[in-house]
Amino acid sequence: MPSFDIVSEVNQVEVRNAVDQANKEVSTRYDFKGSDARIEVAEKTLTLFADAEFQLDQVKEILLGKLSKRGVDIRCLEYGKLEKVSGNKVKQVITVRVGIETEMAKRLVKLIKDSKLKVQASIQGDAVRVSGAKRDVLQDCIALMRKEVTDFPLQYNNFRD
């Protein structure tokens, strides 16, 4: 029985490369000279630091440009609130969302069931497995997902005949 998985993955190597490029550009730009603007990377979080809110927005723009050039979908970023650190300095935490959360997976399964396609969808951890009798029906399901789900980056892999 043919099947495929709906997942949401981010290439962490590309994220780290984009952050390194953004940090390099921030350190060489004239308008950031003498400031403490930088981006730090943890497991699945990026922390932006700057001297003022305006500079933080500039650092964020640089980061988003570098991420998109490296092929990382910026819809997977979840922005935290701006925090004052000390004096005028501000920071913002950005979380990189990996995997499909339970409520999103339930929404995908409901969308597939409501479409009346002859496929079965089941939640497998942080992925959704879709199986059907024919390859054409699965391709129709992928087309439906691409059309309906625009607020979250999805990939379709593990396609088996």
N, CA, C and O atoms as a GROMACS GRO file, in nm:
protein
  644
    1MET      N    1   0.084  -0.118   0.000
    1MET     CA    2   0.000   0.000   0.000
    1MET      C    3   0.089   0.125   0.000
    1MET      O    4   0.169   0.142   0.092
    2PRO      N    5   0.077   0.211  -0.100
    2PRO     CA    6   0.162   0.331  -0.106
    2PRO      C    7   0.136   0.425   0.012
    2PRO      O    8   0.024   0.436   0.061
    3SER      N    9   0.242   0.491   0.057
    3SER     CA   10   0.229   0.585   0.168
    3SER      C   11   0.338   0.691   0.159
    3SER      O   12   0.437   0.676   0.087
    4PHE      N   13   0.319   0.798   0.235
    4PHE     CA   14   0.422   0.902   0.250
    4PHE      C   15   0.403   0.967   0.386
    4PHE      O   16   0.299   0.951   0.451
    5ASP      N   17   0.504   1.041   0.429
    5ASP     CA   18   0.500   1.111   0.557
    5ASP      C   19   0.497   1.262   0.534
    5ASP      O   20   0.565   1.314   0.445
    6ILE      N   21   0.417   1.330   0.615
    6ILE     CA   22   0.418   1.476   0.618
    6ILE      C   23   0.499   1.516   0.739
    6ILE      O   24   0.462   1.482   0.852
    7VAL      N   25   0.608   1.588   0.718
    7VAL     CA   26   0.696   1.628   0.828
    7VAL      C   27   0.726   1.777   0.817
    7VAL      O   28   0.695   1.842   0.717
    8SER      N   29   0.787   1.830   0.921
    8SER     CA   30   0.836   1.968   0.919
    8SER      C   31   0.977   1.965   0.977
    8SER      O   32   0.994   1.953   1.098
    9GLU      N   33   1.075   1.976   0.890
    9GLU     CA   34   1.215   1.968   0.932
    9GLU      C   35   1.289   2.094   0.890
    9GLU      O   36   1.252   2.160   0.792
   10VAL      N   37   1.394   2.125   0.964
   10VAL     CA   38   1.479   2.239   0.933
   10VAL      C   39   1.623   2.189   0.935
   10VAL      O   40   1.663   2.117   1.026
   11ASN      N   41   1.699   2.227   0.834
   11ASN     CA   42   1.839   2.188   0.827
   11ASN      C   43   1.918   2.274   0.925
   11ASN      O   44   1.942   2.392   0.899
   12GLN      N   45   1.959   2.216   1.038
   12GLN     CA   46   2.028   2.290   1.143
   12GLN      C   47   2.164   2.343   1.097
   12GLN      O   48   2.209   2.447   1.144
   13VAL      N   49   2.229   2.270   1.006
   13VAL     CA   50   2.359   2.315   0.956
   13VAL      C   51   2.342   2.446   0.879
   13VAL      O   52   2.422   2.538   0.894
   14GLU      N   53   2.238   2.454   0.797
   14GLU     CA   54   2.212   2.576   0.721
   14GLU      C   55   2.175   2.692   0.813
   14GLU      O   56   2.211   2.806   0.788
   15VAL      N   57   2.101   2.662   0.921
   15VAL     CA   58   2.066   2.766   1.018
   15VAL      C   59   2.194   2.821   1.082
   15VAL      O   60   2.210   2.942   1.092
   16ARG      N   61   2.284   2.732   1.124
   16ARG     CA   62   2.409   2.775   1.187
   16ARG      C   63   2.495   2.856   1.088
   16ARG      O   64   2.555   2.956   1.126
   17ASN      N   65   2.499   2.811   0.961
   17ASN     CA   66   2.575   2.886   0.860
   17ASN      C   67   2.516   3.025   0.838
   17ASN      O   68   2.590   3.122   0.826
   18ALA      N   69   2.384   3.034   0.833
   18ALA     CA   70   2.319   3.163   0.814
   18ALA      C   71   2.346   3.256   0.932
   18ALA      O   72   2.368   3.376   0.913
   19VAL      N   73   2.345   3.201   1.054
   19VAL     CA   74   2.374   3.283   1.172
   19VAL      C   75   2.519   3.331   1.169
   19VAL      O   76   2.547   3.446   1.203
   20ASP      N   77   2.611   3.244   1.129
   20ASP     CA   78   2.751   3.285   1.119
   20ASP      C   79   2.768   3.397   1.016
   20ASP      O   80   2.840   3.493   1.041
   21GLN      N   81   2.702   3.385   0.902
   21GLN     CA   82   2.710   3.489   0.800
   21GLN      C   83   2.649   3.620   0.850
   21GLN      O   84   2.703   3.728   0.826
   22ALA      N   85   2.536   3.610   0.920
   22ALA     CA   86   2.471   3.730   0.973
   22ALA      C   87   2.559   3.798   1.077
   22ALA      O   88   2.572   3.921   1.078
   23ASN      N   89   2.621   3.719   1.166
   23ASN     CA   90   2.711   3.776   1.266
   23ASN      C   91   2.830   3.845   1.200
   23ASN      O   92   2.873   3.951   1.244
   24LYS      N   93   2.882   3.785   1.094
   24LYS     CA   94   2.994   3.846   1.023
   24LYS      C   95   2.954   3.979   0.961
   24LYS      O   96   3.028   4.077   0.968
   25GLU      N   97   2.834   3.983   0.899
   25GLU     CA   98   2.788   4.108   0.839
   25GLU      C   99   2.762   4.214   0.944
   25GLU      O  100   2.794   4.331   0.923
   26VAL      N  101   2.705   4.176   1.059
   26VAL     CA  102   2.679   4.272   1.166
   26VAL      C  103   2.810   4.329   1.219
   26VAL      O  104   2.818   4.448   1.249
   27SER      N  105   2.912   4.244   1.232
   27SER     CA  106   3.040   4.292   1.286
   27SER      C  107   3.113   4.385   1.189
   27SER      O  108   3.195   4.466   1.232
   28THR      N  109   3.084   4.375   1.058
   28THR     CA  110   3.155   4.459   0.961
   28THR      C  111   3.076   4.582   0.918
   28THR      O  112   3.132   4.672   0.855
   29ARG      N  113   2.948   4.589   0.950
   29ARG     CA  114   2.868   4.705   0.906
   29ARG      C  115   2.900   4.828   0.988
   29ARG      O  116   2.924   4.820   1.109
   30TYR      N  117   2.901   4.942   0.920
   30TYR     CA  118   2.940   5.067   0.985
   30TYR      C  119   2.839   5.111   1.091
   30TYR      O  120   2.878   5.163   1.195
   31ASP      N  121   2.709   5.090   1.065
   31ASP     CA  122   2.608   5.137   1.160
   31ASP      C  123   2.603   5.054   1.287
   31ASP      O  124   2.536   5.093   1.383
   32PHE      N  125   2.673   4.940   1.291
   32PHE     CA  126   2.681   4.860   1.413
   32PHE      C  127   2.816   4.875   1.484
   32PHE      O  128   2.843   4.804   1.580
   33LYS      N  129   2.900   4.966   1.435
   33LYS     CA  130   3.034   4.982   1.492
   33LYS      C  131   3.025   5.026   1.638
   33LYS      O  132   2.958   5.124   1.671
   34GLY      N  133   3.093   4.952   1.725
   34GLY     CA  134   3.093   4.986   1.866
   34GLY      C  135   2.972   4.935   1.942
   34GLY      O  136   2.960   4.961   2.062
   35SER      N  137   2.882   4.866   1.878
   35SER     CA  138   2.763   4.815   1.946
   35SER      C  139   2.783   4.667   1.982
   35SER      O  140   2.877   4.603   1.936
   36ASP      N  141   2.694   4.618   2.062
   36ASP     CA  142   2.702   4.479   2.108
   36ASP      C  143   2.599   4.393   2.035
   36ASP      O  144   2.543   4.300   2.094
   37ALA      N  145   2.573   4.422   1.910
   37ALA     CA  146   2.473   4.348   1.833
   37ALA      C  147   2.532   4.215   1.789
   37ALA      O  148   2.641   4.209   1.732
   38ARG      N  149   2.457   4.106   1.817
   38ARG     CA  150   2.505   3.972   1.779
   38ARG      C  151   2.388   3.874   1.784
   38ARG      O  152   2.280   3.906   1.834
   39ILE      N  153   2.413   3.753   1.732
   39ILE     CA  154   2.314   3.645   1.735
   39ILE      C  155   2.383   3.524   1.796
   39ILE      O  156   2.493   3.487   1.754
   40GLU      N  157   2.319   3.463   1.894
   40GLU     CA  158   2.372   3.342   1.955
   40GLU      C  159   2.282   3.224   1.922
   40GLU      O  160   2.160   3.239   1.912
   41VAL      N  161   2.343   3.107   1.904
   41VAL     CA  162   2.269   2.987   1.867
   41VAL      C  163   2.276   2.888   1.981
   41VAL      O  164   2.383   2.859   2.034
   42ALA      N  165   2.159   2.834   2.020
   42ALA     CA  166   2.153   2.720   2.112
   42ALA      C  167   2.091   2.606   2.033
   42ALA      O  168   2.086   2.612   1.910
   43GLU      N  169   2.044   2.502   2.100
   43GLU     CA  170   1.988   2.386   2.031
   43GLU      C  171   1.888   2.425   1.923
   43GLU      O  172   1.917   2.413   1.804
   44LYS      N  173   1.772   2.473   1.963
   44LYS     CA  174   1.669   2.511   1.867
   44LYS      C  175   1.622   2.654   1.890
   44LYS      O  176   1.509   2.690   1.856
   45THR      N  177   1.709   2.736   1.948
   45THR     CA  178   1.675   2.875   1.971
   45THR      C  179   1.786   2.966   1.921
   45THR      O  180   1.904   2.932   1.926
   46LEU      N  181   1.746   3.081   1.872
   46LEU     CA  182   1.838   3.186   1.831
   46LEU      C  183   1.810   3.306   1.920
   46LEU      O  184   1.694   3.344   1.937
   47THR      N  185   1.913   3.366   1.978
   47THR     CA  186   1.895   3.481   2.064
   47THR      C  187   1.961   3.601   1.998
   47THR      O  188   2.081   3.599   1.970
   48LEU      N  189   1.883   3.705   1.973
   48LEU     CA  190   1.933   3.827   1.910
   48LEU      C  191   1.957   3.931   2.018
   48LEU      O  192   1.871   3.954   2.103
   49PHE      N  193   2.075   3.993   2.016
   49PHE     CA  194   2.110   4.098   2.110
   49PHE      C  195   2.139   4.226   2.032
   49PHE      O  196   2.193   4.220   1.922
   50ALA      N  197   2.103   4.342   2.089
   50ALA     CA  198   2.133   4.471   2.027
   50ALA      C  199   2.128   4.579   2.133
   50ALA      O  200   2.081   4.558   2.245
   51ASP      N  201   2.178   4.698   2.095
   51ASP     CA  202   2.180   4.811   2.189
   51ASP      C  203   2.046   4.884   2.193
   51ASP      O  204   2.016   4.949   2.293
   52ALA      N  205   1.968   4.876   2.088
   52ALA     CA  206   1.839   4.944   2.083
   52ALA      C  207   1.741   4.859   2.002
   52ALA      O  208   1.781   4.767   1.930
   53GLU      N  209   1.614   4.891   2.015
   53GLU     CA  210   1.510   4.816   1.945
   53GLU      C  211   1.525   4.827   1.793
   53GLU      O  212   1.502   4.731   1.720
   54PHE      N  213   1.565   4.947   1.747
   54PHE     CA  214   1.586   4.967   1.604
   54PHE      C  215   1.698   4.876   1.552
   54PHE      O  216   1.685   4.815   1.446
   55GLN      N  217   1.807   4.868   1.628
   55GLN     CA  218   1.919   4.782   1.587
   55GLN      C  219   1.877   4.635   1.588
   55GLN      O  220   1.921   4.558   1.502
   56LEU      N  221   1.794   4.596   1.682
   56LEU     CA  222   1.746   4.458   1.688
   56LEU      C  223   1.665   4.424   1.562
   56LEU      O  224   1.678   4.315   1.508
   57ASP      N  225   1.583   4.519   1.518
   57ASP     CA  226   1.507   4.497   1.394
   57ASP      C  227   1.602   4.482   1.275
   57ASP      O  228   1.577   4.401   1.186
   58GLN      N  229   1.710   4.560   1.273
   58GLN     CA  230   1.808   4.550   1.165
   58GLN      C  231   1.878   4.414   1.166
   58GLN      O  232   1.897   4.352   1.062
   59VAL      N  233   1.915   4.366   1.285
   59VAL     CA  234   1.980   4.235   1.299
   59VAL      C  235   1.884   4.126   1.253
   59VAL      O  236   1.925   4.031   1.186
   60LYS      N  237   1.756   4.139   1.288
   60LYS     CA  238   1.656   4.040   1.248
   60LYS      C  239   1.640   4.037   1.096
   60LYS      O  240   1.629   3.930   1.038
   61GLU      N  241   1.640   4.155   1.033
   61GLU     CA  242   1.630   4.161   0.887
   61GLU      C  243   1.750   4.094   0.820
   61GLU      O  244   1.734   4.021   0.721
   62ILE      N  245   1.869   4.118   0.874
   62ILE     CA  246   1.990   4.054   0.819
   62ILE      C  247   1.979   3.903   0.832
   62ILE      O  248   2.007   3.830   0.738
   63LEU      N  249   1.937   3.856   0.950
   63LEU     CA  250   1.924   3.712   0.975
   63LEU      C  251   1.822   3.649   0.881
   63LEU      O  252   1.848   3.543   0.824
   64LEU      N  253   1.706   3.712   0.865
   64LEU     CA  254   1.603   3.656   0.778
   64LEU      C  255   1.650   3.649   0.633
   64LEU      O  256   1.620   3.554   0.561
   65GLY      N  257   1.725   3.750   0.590
   65GLY     CA  258   1.780   3.748   0.455
   65GLY      C  259   1.878   3.633   0.436
   65GLY      O  260   1.875   3.565   0.333
   66LYS      N  261   1.964   3.612   0.533
   66LYS     CA  262   2.064   3.504   0.523
   66LYS      C  263   1.995   3.367   0.528
   66LYS      O  264   2.034   3.275   0.456
   67LEU      N  265   1.893   3.353   0.613
   67LEU     CA  266   1.821   3.225   0.622
   67LEU      C  267   1.751   3.193   0.490
   67LEU      O  268   1.757   3.080   0.442
   68SER      N  269   1.686   3.291   0.432
   68SER     CA  270   1.614   3.265   0.308
   68SER      C  271   1.710   3.237   0.193
   68SER      O  272   1.678   3.156   0.105
   69LYS      N  273   1.826   3.302   0.191
   69LYS     CA  274   1.925   3.272   0.086
   69LYS      C  275   1.979   3.131   0.098
   69LYS      O  276   2.016   3.070  -0.003
   70ARG      N  277   1.985   3.077   0.219
   70ARG     CA  278   2.038   2.944   0.240
   70ARG      C  279   1.929   2.837   0.230
   70ARG      O  280   1.956   2.719   0.254
   71GLY      N  281   1.807   2.876   0.196
   71GLY     CA  282   1.702   2.778   0.173
   71GLY      C  283   1.627   2.734   0.297
   71GLY      O  284   1.559   2.631   0.295
   72VAL      N  285   1.638   2.809   0.406
   72VAL     CA  286   1.563   2.776   0.528
   72VAL      C  287   1.432   2.852   0.524
   72VAL      O  288   1.430   2.974   0.505
   73ASP      N  289   1.321   2.781   0.541
   73ASP     CA  290   1.189   2.843   0.537
   73ASP      C  291   1.170   2.925   0.665
   73ASP      O  292   1.177   2.871   0.775
   74ILE      N  293   1.146   3.055   0.651
   74ILE     CA  294   1.136   3.141   0.768
   74ILE      C  295   1.001   3.130   0.839
   74ILE      O  296   0.981   3.191   0.944
   75ARG      N  297   0.908   3.051   0.782
   75ARG     CA  298   0.781   3.028   0.852
   75ARG      C  299   0.799   2.938   0.973
   75ARG      O  300   0.709   2.928   1.056
   76CYS      N  301   0.914   2.871   0.983
   76CYS     CA  302   0.938   2.783   1.096
   76CYS      C  303   0.988   2.860   1.219
   76CYS      O  304   1.012   2.799   1.323
   77LEU      N  305   1.006   2.990   1.208
   77LEU     CA  306   1.055   3.071   1.320
   77LEU      C  307   0.938   3.122   1.403
   77LEU      O  308   0.838   3.170   1.349
   78GLU      N  309   0.953   3.112   1.533
   78GLU     CA  310   0.852   3.163   1.626
   78GLU      C  311   0.919   3.269   1.712
   78GLU      O  312   1.013   3.240   1.786
   79TYR      N  313   0.871   3.391   1.703
   79TYR     CA  314   0.936   3.504   1.770
   79TYR      C  315   0.887   3.520   1.913
   79TYR      O  316   0.766   3.517   1.939
   80GLY      N  317   0.980   3.537   2.005
   80GLY     CA  318   0.947   3.567   2.143
   80GLY      C  319   0.930   3.717   2.159
   80GLY      O  320   0.945   3.793   2.063
   81LYS      N  321   0.899   3.760   2.281
   81LYS     CA  322   0.880   3.902   2.302
   81LYS      C  323   1.015   3.972   2.327
   81LYS      O  324   1.112   3.908   2.367
   82LEU      N  325   1.017   4.100   2.304
   82LEU     CA  326   1.137   4.180   2.328
   82LEU      C  327   1.158   4.194   2.477
   82LEU      O  328   1.064   4.221   2.552
   83GLU      N  329   1.282   4.174   2.521
   83GLU     CA  330   1.314   4.186   2.664
   83GLU      C  331   1.423   4.289   2.680
   83GLU      O  332   1.520   4.292   2.604
   84LYS      N  333   1.408   4.374   2.782
   84LYS     CA  334   1.514   4.469   2.817
   84LYS      C  335   1.615   4.394   2.903
   84LYS      O  336   1.578   4.324   2.998
   85VAL      N  337   1.743   4.408   2.868
   85VAL     CA  338   1.846   4.338   2.944
   85VAL      C  339   1.900   4.432   3.050
   85VAL      O  340   1.860   4.422   3.166
   86SER      N  341   1.990   4.522   3.015
   86SER     CA  342   2.043   4.618   3.111
   86SER      C  343   2.061   4.751   3.039
   86SER      O  344   2.114   4.755   2.928
   87GLY      N  345   2.017   4.856   3.101
   87GLY     CA  346   2.025   4.986   3.036
   87GLY      C  347   1.933   4.991   2.915
   87GLY      O  348   1.813   4.966   2.926
   88ASN      N  349   1.990   5.024   2.800
   88ASN     CA  350   1.911   5.030   2.677
   88ASN      C  351   1.912   4.900   2.600
   88ASN      O  352   1.836   4.885   2.505
   89LYS      N  353   1.996   4.806   2.638
   89LYS     CA  354   2.014   4.683   2.561
   89LYS      C  355   1.887   4.598   2.562
   89LYS      O  356   1.817   4.590   2.663
   90VAL      N  357   1.860   4.536   2.446
   90VAL     CA  358   1.742   4.450   2.432
   90VAL      C  359   1.784   4.317   2.372
   90VAL      O  360   1.887   4.306   2.306
   91LYS      N  361   1.699   4.216   2.395
   91LYS     CA  362   1.723   4.086   2.333
   91LYS      C  363   1.589   4.026   2.295
   91LYS      O  364   1.485   4.062   2.350
   92GLN      N  365   1.594   3.934   2.201
   92GLN     CA  366   1.475   3.863   2.157
   92GLN      C  367   1.513   3.719   2.128
   92GLN      O  368   1.615   3.692   2.064
   93VAL      N  369   1.430   3.627   2.176
   93VAL     CA  370   1.454   3.485   2.153
   93VAL      C  371   1.366   3.438   2.038
   93VAL      O  372   1.245   3.464   2.037
   94ILE      N  373   1.426   3.370   1.942
   94ILE     CA  374   1.353   3.314   1.828
   94ILE      C  375   1.366   3.163   1.836
   94ILE      O  376   1.478   3.111   1.840
   95THR      N  377   1.254   3.093   1.837
   95THR     CA  378   1.254   2.948   1.844
   95THR      C  379   1.238   2.891   1.703
   95THR      O  380   1.153   2.936   1.626
   96VAL      N  381   1.320   2.792   1.671
   96VAL     CA  382   1.310   2.724   1.543
   96VAL      C  383   1.220   2.602   1.565
   96VAL      O  384   1.258   2.508   1.636
   97ARG      N  385   1.102   2.603   1.504
   97ARG     CA  386   1.006   2.494   1.524
   97ARG      C  387   1.042   2.376   1.433
   97ARG      O  388   1.051   2.391   1.311
   98VAL      N  389   1.063   2.261   1.494
   98VAL     CA  390   1.094   2.138   1.420
   98VAL      C  391   0.991   2.034   1.459
   98VAL      O  392   0.960   2.017   1.577
   99GLY      N  393   0.937   1.964   1.360
   99GLY     CA  394   0.834   1.864   1.387
   99GLY      C  395   0.697   1.928   1.386
   99GLY      O  396   0.682   2.050   1.396
  100ILE      N  397   0.598   1.844   1.375
  100ILE     CA  398   0.460   1.890   1.373
  100ILE      C  399   0.401   1.869   1.512
  100ILE      O  400   0.398   1.757   1.564
  101GLU      N  401   0.353   1.979   1.573
  101GLU     CA  402   0.292   1.968   1.704
  101GLU      C  403   0.161   1.891   1.696
  101GLU      O  404   0.104   1.876   1.588
  102THR      N  405   0.114   1.842   1.809
  102THR     CA  406  -0.004   1.756   1.813
  102THR      C  407  -0.128   1.825   1.756
  102THR      O  408  -0.202   1.766   1.678
  103GLU      N  409  -0.150   1.950   1.794
  103GLU     CA  410  -0.270   2.019   1.746
  103GLU      C  411  -0.263   2.044   1.595
  103GLU      O  412  -0.366   2.037   1.527
  104MET      N  413  -0.145   2.072   1.544
  104MET     CA  414  -0.129   2.088   1.399
  104MET      C  415  -0.150   1.955   1.328
  104MET      O  416  -0.211   1.950   1.221
  105ALA      N  417  -0.100   1.846   1.386
  105ALA     CA  418  -0.118   1.713   1.326
  105ALA      C  419  -0.266   1.677   1.323
  105ALA      O  420  -0.315   1.622   1.224
  106LYS      N  421  -0.338   1.709   1.429
  106LYS     CA  422  -0.483   1.682   1.432
  106LYS      C  423  -0.555   1.764   1.324
  106LYS      O  424  -0.649   1.715   1.260
  107ARG      N  425  -0.511   1.888   1.305
  107ARG     CA  426  -0.570   1.972   1.202
  107ARG      C  427  -0.546   1.914   1.062
  107ARG      O  428  -0.634   1.917   0.976
  108LEU      N  429  -0.424   1.861   1.040
  108LEU     CA  430  -0.392   1.800   0.910
  108LEU      C  431  -0.477   1.676   0.886
  108LEU      O  432  -0.530   1.657   0.776
  109VAL      N  433  -0.490   1.591   0.988
  109VAL     CA  434  -0.570   1.468   0.974
  109VAL      C  435  -0.715   1.504   0.946
  109VAL      O  436  -0.779   1.442   0.862
  110LYS      N  437  -0.768   1.604   1.016
  110LYS     CA  438  -0.907   1.647   0.994
  110LYS      C  439  -0.925   1.700   0.853
  110LYS      O  440  -1.025   1.672   0.788
  111LEU      N  441  -0.827   1.778   0.805
  111LEU     CA  442  -0.833   1.831   0.670
  111LEU      C  443  -0.834   1.719   0.566
  111LEU      O  444  -0.907   1.727   0.466
  112ILE      N  445  -0.754   1.616   0.589
  112ILE     CA  446  -0.749   1.503   0.496
  112ILE      C  447  -0.881   1.426   0.498
  112ILE      O  448  -0.932   1.387   0.393
  113LYS      N  449  -0.936   1.404   0.617
  113LYS     CA  450  -1.062   1.330   0.627
  113LYS      C  451  -1.178   1.409   0.566
  113LYS      O  452  -1.267   1.350   0.505
  114ASP      N  453  -1.178   1.540   0.583
  114ASP     CA  454  -1.284   1.623   0.528
  114ASP      C  455  -1.277   1.634   0.376
  114ASP      O  456  -1.376   1.669   0.312
  115SER      N  457  -1.161   1.605   0.319
  115SER     CA  458  -1.145   1.618   0.174
  115SER      C  459  -1.211   1.504   0.098
  115SER      O  460  -1.225   1.512  -0.024
  116LYS      N  461  -1.251   1.398   0.167
  116LYS     CA  462  -1.316   1.282   0.108
  116LYS      C  463  -1.226   1.205   0.010
  116LYS      O  464  -1.275   1.129  -0.073
  117LEU      N  465  -1.094   1.224   0.022
  117LEU     CA  466  -1.002   1.142  -0.057
  117LEU      C  467  -0.995   1.004   0.007
  117LEU      O  468  -1.013   0.990   0.128
  118LYS      N  469  -0.969   0.903  -0.074
  118LYS     CA  470  -0.966   0.766  -0.021
  118LYS      C  471  -0.826   0.734   0.032
  118LYS      O  472  -0.753   0.652  -0.024
  119VAL      N  473  -0.790   0.803   0.141
  119VAL     CA  474  -0.662   0.781   0.208
  119VAL      C  475  -0.686   0.775   0.359
  119VAL      O  476  -0.788   0.823   0.410
  120GLN      N  477  -0.590   0.715   0.429
  120GLN     CA  478  -0.594   0.712   0.574
  120GLN      C  479  -0.476   0.794   0.626
  120GLN      O  480  -0.365   0.784   0.574
  121ALA      N  481  -0.501   0.874   0.726
  121ALA     CA  482  -0.396   0.955   0.786
  121ALA      C  483  -0.385   0.918   0.934
  121ALA      O  484  -0.485   0.903   1.003
  122SER      N  485  -0.262   0.904   0.980
  122SER     CA  486  -0.241   0.873   1.121
  122SER      C  487  -0.122   0.952   1.173
  122SER      O  488  -0.027   0.979   1.099
  123ILE      N  489  -0.128   0.989   1.300
  123ILE     CA  490  -0.022   1.067   1.363
  123ILE      C  491   0.085   0.971   1.413
  123ILE      O  492   0.056   0.879   1.490
  124GLN      N  493   0.209   0.992   1.369
  124GLN     CA  494   0.322   0.907   1.408
  124GLN      C  495   0.426   0.995   1.476
  124GLN      O  496   0.522   1.037   1.411
  125GLY      N  497   0.410   1.024   1.603
  125GLY     CA  498   0.505   1.110   1.674
  125GLY      C  499   0.493   1.254   1.625
  125GLY      O  500   0.389   1.317   1.641
  126ASP      N  501   0.601   1.306   1.565
  126ASP     CA  502   0.595   1.443   1.514
  126ASP      C  503   0.581   1.445   1.362
  126ASP      O  504   0.624   1.540   1.296
  127ALA      N  505   0.520   1.341   1.306
  127ALA     CA  506   0.492   1.333   1.162
  127ALA      C  507   0.351   1.278   1.143
  127ALA      O  508   0.292   1.223   1.236
  128VAL      N  509   0.298   1.294   1.022
  128VAL     CA  510   0.167   1.239   0.987
  128VAL      C  511   0.189   1.144   0.869
  128VAL      O  512   0.240   1.186   0.765
  129ARG      N  513   0.152   1.018   0.886
  129ARG     CA  514   0.166   0.921   0.778
  129ARG      C  515   0.032   0.911   0.705
  129ARG      O  516  -0.073   0.896   0.766
  130VAL      N  517   0.040   0.920   0.571
  130VAL     CA  518  -0.077   0.910   0.486
  130VAL      C  519  -0.058   0.790   0.395
  130VAL      O  520   0.044   0.777   0.328
  131SER      N  521  -0.158   0.701   0.393
  131SER     CA  522  -0.150   0.584   0.306
  131SER      C  523  -0.280   0.571   0.229
  131SER      O  524  -0.388   0.606   0.278
  132GLY      N  525  -0.267   0.520   0.107
  132GLY     CA  526  -0.384   0.504   0.022
  132GLY      C  527  -0.363   0.391  -0.076
  132GLY      O  528  -0.255   0.331  -0.081
  133ALA      N  529  -0.466   0.360  -0.154
  133ALA     CA  530  -0.460   0.247  -0.245
  133ALA      C  531  -0.378   0.278  -0.370
  133ALA      O  532  -0.311   0.190  -0.423
  134LYS      N  533  -0.384   0.403  -0.417
  134LYS     CA  534  -0.317   0.437  -0.542
  134LYS      C  535  -0.226   0.558  -0.523
  134LYS      O  536  -0.251   0.645  -0.439
  135ARG      N  537  -0.122   0.561  -0.604
  135ARG     CA  538  -0.026   0.670  -0.601
  135ARG      C  539  -0.092   0.804  -0.639
  135ARG      O  540  -0.058   0.907  -0.583
  136ASP      N  541  -0.185   0.802  -0.733
  136ASP     CA  542  -0.252   0.924  -0.779
  136ASP      C  543  -0.329   0.991  -0.666
  136ASP      O  544  -0.329   1.113  -0.655
  137VAL      N  545  -0.393   0.911  -0.582
  137VAL     CA  546  -0.469   0.966  -0.470
  137VAL      C  547  -0.375   1.034  -0.370
  137VAL      O  548  -0.407   1.138  -0.314
  138LEU      N  549  -0.257   0.973  -0.348
  138LEU     CA  550  -0.159   1.033  -0.259
  138LEU      C  551  -0.106   1.165  -0.316
  138LEU      O  552  -0.083   1.260  -0.241
  139GLN      N  553  -0.087   1.170  -0.446
  139GLN     CA  554  -0.041   1.294  -0.508
  139GLN      C  555  -0.148   1.403  -0.498
  139GLN      O  556  -0.116   1.520  -0.482
  140ASP      N  557  -0.274   1.363  -0.508
  140ASP     CA  558  -0.384   1.458  -0.488
  140ASP      C  559  -0.384   1.511  -0.345
  140ASP      O  560  -0.411   1.629  -0.321
  141CYS      N  561  -0.352   1.423  -0.250
  141CYS     CA  562  -0.346   1.463  -0.109
  141CYS      C  563  -0.232   1.563  -0.087
  141CYS      O  564  -0.249   1.660  -0.013
  142ILE      N  565  -0.117   1.539  -0.150
  142ILE     CA  566  -0.005   1.634  -0.138
  142ILE      C  567  -0.043   1.769  -0.197
  142ILE      O  568  -0.012   1.873  -0.140
  143ALA      N  569  -0.111   1.768  -0.311
  143ALA     CA  570  -0.155   1.892  -0.375
  143ALA      C  571  -0.253   1.967  -0.283
  143ALA      O  572  -0.248   2.089  -0.273
  144LEU      N  573  -0.342   1.893  -0.218
  144LEU     CA  574  -0.437   1.954  -0.124
  144LEU      C  575  -0.363   2.019  -0.008
  144LEU      O  576  -0.395   2.132   0.031
  145MET      N  577  -0.264   1.951   0.048
  145MET     CA  578  -0.187   2.005   0.161
  145MET      C  579  -0.112   2.132   0.120
  145MET      O  580  -0.109   2.229   0.196
  146ARG      N  581  -0.053   2.131   0.002
  146ARG     CA  582   0.022   2.248  -0.044
  146ARG      C  583  -0.071   2.368  -0.063
  146ARG      O  584  -0.032   2.482  -0.040
  147LYS      N  585  -0.194   2.340  -0.105
  147LYS     CA  586  -0.289   2.448  -0.129
  147LYS      C  587  -0.349   2.502   0.001
  147LYS      O  588  -0.365   2.623   0.016
  148GLU      N  589  -0.382   2.414   0.094
  148GLU     CA  590  -0.455   2.453   0.214
  148GLU      C  591  -0.366   2.503   0.328
  148GLU      O  592  -0.404   2.597   0.398
  149VAL      N  593  -0.251   2.442   0.347
  149VAL     CA  594  -0.165   2.477   0.461
  149VAL      C  595  -0.056   2.571   0.413
  149VAL      O  596   0.042   2.529   0.352
  150THR      N  597  -0.074   2.701   0.442
  150THR     CA  598   0.024   2.800   0.398
  150THR      C  599   0.096   2.867   0.515
  150THR      O  600   0.194   2.940   0.493
  151ASP      N  601   0.052   2.844   0.637
  151ASP     CA  602   0.110   2.912   0.752
  151ASP      C  603   0.221   2.834   0.820
  151ASP      O  604   0.280   2.882   0.916
  152PHE      N  605   0.250   2.714   0.772
  152PHE     CA  606   0.349   2.628   0.837
  152PHE      C  607   0.425   2.552   0.729
  152PHE      O  608   0.363   2.499   0.637
  153PRO      N  609   0.558   2.544   0.737
  153PRO     CA  610   0.634   2.472   0.633
  153PRO      C  611   0.621   2.321   0.648
  153PRO      O  612   0.648   2.266   0.754
  154LEU      N  613   0.579   2.255   0.542
  154LEU     CA  614   0.564   2.109   0.543
  154LEU      C  615   0.649   2.048   0.432
  154LEU      O  616   0.662   2.106   0.324
  155GLN      N  617   0.706   1.932   0.460
  155GLN     CA  618   0.777   1.855   0.359
  155GLN      C  619   0.711   1.718   0.350
  155GLN      O  620   0.651   1.669   0.446
  156TYR      N  621   0.725   1.658   0.234
  156TYR     CA  622   0.663   1.529   0.208
  156TYR      C  623   0.774   1.434   0.170
  156TYR      O  624   0.837   1.448   0.065
  157ASN      N  625   0.799   1.336   0.256
  157ASN     CA  626   0.908   1.244   0.228
  157ASN      C  627   0.867   1.101   0.256
  157ASN      O  628   0.752   1.075   0.294
  158ASN      N  629   0.960   1.008   0.238
  158ASN     CA  630   0.938   0.867   0.264
  158ASN      C  631   0.825   0.812   0.176
  158ASN      O  632   0.745   0.728   0.220
  159PHE      N  633   0.819   0.860   0.052
  159PHE     CA  634   0.715   0.814  -0.042
  159PHE      C  635   0.746   0.673  -0.084
  159PHE      O  636   0.852   0.647  -0.142
  160ARG      N  637   0.656   0.580  -0.055
  160ARG     CA  638   0.678   0.438  -0.087
  160ARG      C  639   0.565   0.384  -0.172
  160ARG      O  640   0.448   0.420  -0.155
  161ASP      N  641   0.603   0.297  -0.264
  161ASP     CA  642   0.501   0.235  -0.348
  161ASP      C  643   0.460   0.105  -0.291
  161ASP      O  644   0.374   0.037  -0.348
   0.00000   0.00000   0.00000
